[in-house]
Amino acid sequence: MADSSIYKSYSPAIVPRDDDNELVWMFIFNSNKILIKGEPEYPEIPTSEDFKGIELSFISKQYLGELDGYACYCMEVEDLADAPLGMCFKDLRALLGLVAEDKFLLMGKAFQIVNWNRMNKFCGRCGAMTEPKHNELAKLCPSCNSVYYPRISPAVIVAVVRDGKILLAHNKNFRPKWYSVIAGFVDPGETFEDCVIREVMEEVGIRVKNVKYFGSQPWPFPDSLMVGFIAEYESGEIIVDGEEIDDANWYGRDNLPPRPTNVTIAGRLIESVLFG
């Protein structure tokens, strides 16, 4: 997990440099889809060079900082906007594993900021139109001075281990026969470790102990931060809740069902526990 970083070639900033002549990276979104160029198997982020002679109207535009030394922005277009010739709008989730991890993390950040801009045009307290703060990534209400930051929803994801096997479960929202580790959102007042213990008990009816931090992964669908743990089985028998989880069992390396790949923290947890 230590190699997962958005900052390999990206430097965040709030205020752009005063230079209109440089190349600009353009993270353009239509709903939950991002505009890409190139072959489907090798998607690339378009730049200002790709838009010479092309007019595209943006609902919102937000400076992100610099990628490989060049400015980058995230933008939103109308839902009915067409992709320019040689480009296409593609579901962001489908790009996981097709682009370098640090670039995908930046795509995810851009996606979250576009959603944040869309959802915070008006103050939730007084209804006035918000304005960007000049010195930080935030929106300010000029009427009541309320400040709104990009939303991040923390969630835990945990590999539960027992006698060399891992607990995997099928969520009702998964495709058939697809299994993963237990996950859930953190409640107010909980530590991450509290949340691990509660979520495992609620979803599969067992108690865990020795909860240890593993790593984390931003998950922009729409605004999660997945915080990973490994825990040991303590007691109880598997009883699925029937609401989110409809099946769960213990699996070893020789009988694993279809599951997440290592581009996700879920896949990395499974790999770490069973294959070291």
NORURQUI-V995231 format. One line per field, one symbol per residue. ss: DSSP state (H for helix, E for strand, C for the rest). phi: phi as a letter, one per 30 degrees, with the letter a starting at -180 (. if undefined). burial: + if it has 16 or more other ideal C-beta (glycine too) atoms within 10 Angstrom, else -. A space follows every 50 residues. Layout:
ss = ???
phi = ???
burial = ???
This chain:
ss = CCCCCCCCCEEECCCCCCCCCCCEEEEEEECCEEEEECCHHHCEECEHHH HCCCCCCCCEEEEEEEECCEEEEEEECCCCCCCCCCEEEEEHHHHCCCCC HHHHHHHHHHHHHHHHHHHCCECCCCCCEEEECCCCCEEEECCCCCEEEC CCEEEEEEEEEECCEEEEEEECCCCCCEEECEEEECCCCCCHHHHHHHHH HHHHCCEEEEEEEEEEEEECCCCEEEEEEEEEEEECCCCCCCCCEEEEEE ECCCCCCEECCCCCHHHHHHHHHHHC
phi = .dddadcdbcbdaccdddadcddbdbcccbhcccdbbidedbdbddbedd cdiccbccdbbbdckbchicdbbcbbcdecdcddeibadbeeedddjcce edddddeddedddddddddbdbddcbidddbdddcadaccdddcidcbce dbcdbcbbcccbhiccdbbcdddddeicbaddbadddeicdedededddd dddbiccbbhdbdclbadbdbcacbdccbcbcdcajcdbddiccccaaac bcdcbddeaddddcdddddddddcbi
burial = ---+-+---+-------------+++++++--+++++-----+-++++-+ -------+++-++++++---+++++++---+-++--+-++-+--++--+- +++++++++++++++++--+--+------+------+++++------+-+ ----+++++++---+++++++--+----++++++-+---+-++-+++-++ --++-+-+--+--+++++++--++-++++++-+------+---++-++++ +-------++---+++-+++++++--
